[in-house]
Amino acid sequence: QRRRKFFLFFHTYQVHDPYVHPERWVELFDDTGYQGPLRDTMARLRGGTGAWDERHRVFWEGVERTDPRAVAFVTSLYDAGIRRMDAETLAPLLDRLEEFGLTRDTLVVFTSDHGEAFAEHGAFLHDDLYAGTLRVPLVLRWPARLPAGVRVPARVRSIDVMPTILALLDIPAPPQVQGRSLVPLLTDASAGGPGDVASEYSVPGRVYESFRHADRSYIADGATERVLAAPPADARDVTGEEPATLAAMRAALARWHGACRPLAARYGPRAGTVRPGTDALERLRALGYVQ
């Protein structure tokens, strides 16, 4: 497609658990001296294949979650995955654009769907709504149009990515889109971003959502509500000290629900209209997206 306009969505699981990498990548980041059971687990997983859910289970059964050295080692494995992806996936992809002479005229957007927790709040993986899980990179590169080296401190949202891409390509965004273009921030990093951010982690039988405003985070997990002071990384619970903040955040999240409700009715799934094929269903099941 290099002589025509093209769109490429490239998704890698190289930084996803189970974190099993060739030893040369592990050695770059492991300064723990750890030699516990997870080492044996990784050796077994390196030699075999199988569905993701089985490999996931075996990996985490080998993690001694109460051992600080084991936790530090798992964290280093995550870092190793990032470095490996940079060398084996991202750099070759960008190099190929350079080889084809497409770098200047290609918009590259690099982001992620979530981060990972490594016991910072007593949990692992990404079944939480703390800052370490919600804060992800968003990098845009387009030499023909965008200034290089600009760092934007404003908080933005995943739902802003699509209208930003459309704005950069001079394509009108649908009028009902909830996100907003971040293009003004790319030329003036001090411009204000959306600021308020709603997030949710939806599983059957559990209402788990959050709302962020300024330096406060509101997390509702069922009937449990908390207000956290953001720096550093949602570390301080201020719920009892700031009842007005709690009420304001609760109301803001309710307004977000109100804005989403008509869109869900219009664009949400309808029974019997969408069902993946057998092969796709099996792949989704292996990844844990379908029970």
HUTACOR-V348226 format. One record per residue. PSI is psi in degrees with one decimal (NA if undefined). NEAR is the number of other C-alpha atoms within 10 Angstrom. Layout:
BEGIN
<<PSI	NEAR> <PSI	NEAR>>
END
This chain:
BEGIN
<<4.8	6> <-17.7	9> <4.6	7> <167.8	6> <140.2	7> <157.2	8> <126.5	9> <123.7	6> <115.6	5> <115.9	9> <124.1	7> <144.8	10> <20.0	9> <-21.7	20> <21.0	21> <151.9	15> <156.4	17> <138.7	22> <78.6	22> <107.7	25> <158.8	19> <147.7	13> <-29.1	11> <-30.7	10> <-37.4	18> <-43.2	21> <-25.9	12> <-28.0	13> <-14.9	16> <107.2	17> <23.2	12> <-22.5	13> <15.1	10> <132.5	16> <34.5	11> <-166.5	15> <-29.2	13> <-27.9	20> <-45.3	16> <-39.4	13> <-44.2	18> <-39.0	20> <-40.1	14> <-43.5	15> <-30.6	18> <-30.2	12> <0.2	7> <169.9	8> <-163.7	10> <174.9	9> <150.7	13> <-42.2	16> <-35.0	14> <-43.7	13> <-39.7	21> <-47.8	17> <-47.3	11> <-42.5	17> <-50.8	21> <-22.1	18> <-24.0	13> <-3.7	16> <119.3	18> <94.6	15> <-15.4	17> <0.9	10> <113.0	11> <-35.9	13> <-36.3	17> <-40.5	22> <-43.5	19> <-36.3	17> <-43.5	24> <-40.5	23> <-40.3	18> <-31.8	21> <-36.2	24> <-44.7	23> <-39.0	19> <-37.3	26> <-39.2	22> <-45.7	15> <-39.4	19> <-42.9	19> <-41.0	17> <-42.1	15> <-40.7	12> <-20.6	11> <-57.7	14> <-49.2	15> <-46.1	11> <-35.7	13> <-46.1	14> <-35.0	13> <-36.7	13> <-37.9	12> <-41.4	15> <-43.0	12> <-37.1	10> <-1.3	10> <28.9	12> <-4.0	15> <-48.8	18> <-35.7	13> <14.7	13> <125.6	17> <120.4	19> <126.9	15> <121.3	14> <123.2	13> <-176.1	13> <160.7	13> <-25.7	10> <164.5	17> <-160.7	18> <150.8	24> <140.2	21> <59.8	18> <11.3	15> <-35.6	13> <28.3	13> <8.6	9> <160.0	13> <175.2	16> <-144.0	15> <36.8	16> <45.4	15> <174.3	22> <32.0	24> <167.0	24> <-37.3	19> <-26.6	19> <-34.7	19> <-28.0	20> <118.4	18> <161.2	17> <148.4	13> <107.7	14> <130.7	12> <135.7	17> <124.9	18> <88.0	16> <-31.6	14> <-21.2	11> <-29.2	12> <141.3	15> <145.2	12> <148.9	11> <9.3	7> <128.3	14> <127.1	12> <116.7	18> <-14.1	12> <146.2	13> <127.9	15> <-178.4	21> <158.3	20> <-35.4	16> <-7.5	14> <-12.6	17> <-48.8	17> <-51.4	16> <-26.1	21> <-45.8	19> <-44.8	19> <-41.5	14> <-41.7	15> <-29.7	16> <6.2	10> <39.3	9> <124.7	11> <135.8	10> <148.7	16> <142.8	9> <-24.8	6> <3.0	7> <138.0	12> <-29.0	13> <171.9	17> <152.0	18> <137.2	20> <7.5	23> <-41.8	15> <-32.7	13> <-23.0	17> <-21.5	16> <-17.0	13> <91.2	12> <-17.0	16> <-7.8	13> <147.3	14> <139.1	15> <-172.0	19> <-31.5	16> <-67.7	13> <133.8	15> <126.0	19> <140.7	17> <154.1	17> <152.5	16> <104.2	14> <121.4	11> <153.6	9> <130.5	5> <4.5	7> <124.2	10> <110.0	13> <108.6	20> <165.1	19> <163.2	23> <135.7	21> <131.8	22> <127.1	18> <-125.1	11> <23.7	12> <144.2	20> <133.2	27> <125.3	28> <125.1	25> <118.5	18> <92.7	16> <-124.9	11> <-6.2	7> <125.8	8> <140.0	15> <148.2	16> <127.6	26> <143.6	21> <124.3	17> <-51.5	19> <134.7	11> <124.5	10> <55.2	16> <41.7	20> <-26.3	14> <125.7	13> <117.5	16> <20.6	16> <-48.4	16> <-23.4	10> <-20.3	10> <68.6	12> <-31.6	12> <-37.7	11> <-42.7	17> <-47.3	22> <-40.9	12> <-40.9	13> <-40.3	22> <-42.4	17> <-37.9	12> <-40.4	18> <-36.5	21> <-38.0	12> <-37.8	12> <-43.7	13> <-41.8	13> <-37.3	11> <-31.4	12> <-29.2	13> <-50.0	12> <-31.0	11> <-38.5	13> <-40.6	11> <-33.7	10> <-39.9	10> <-7.3	8> <171.0	10> <146.9	10> <138.7	9> <128.4	7> <-0.1	6> <-26.0	6> <123.5	8> <123.8	9> <155.0	9> <171.2	8> <-46.2	9> <-45.3	9> <-37.8	11> <-40.9	15> <-38.9	15> <-40.8	14> <-39.1	14> <-41.3	15> <-29.8	16> <-5.1	15> <6.4	13> <-16.9	10> <134.9	10> <NA	8>>
END
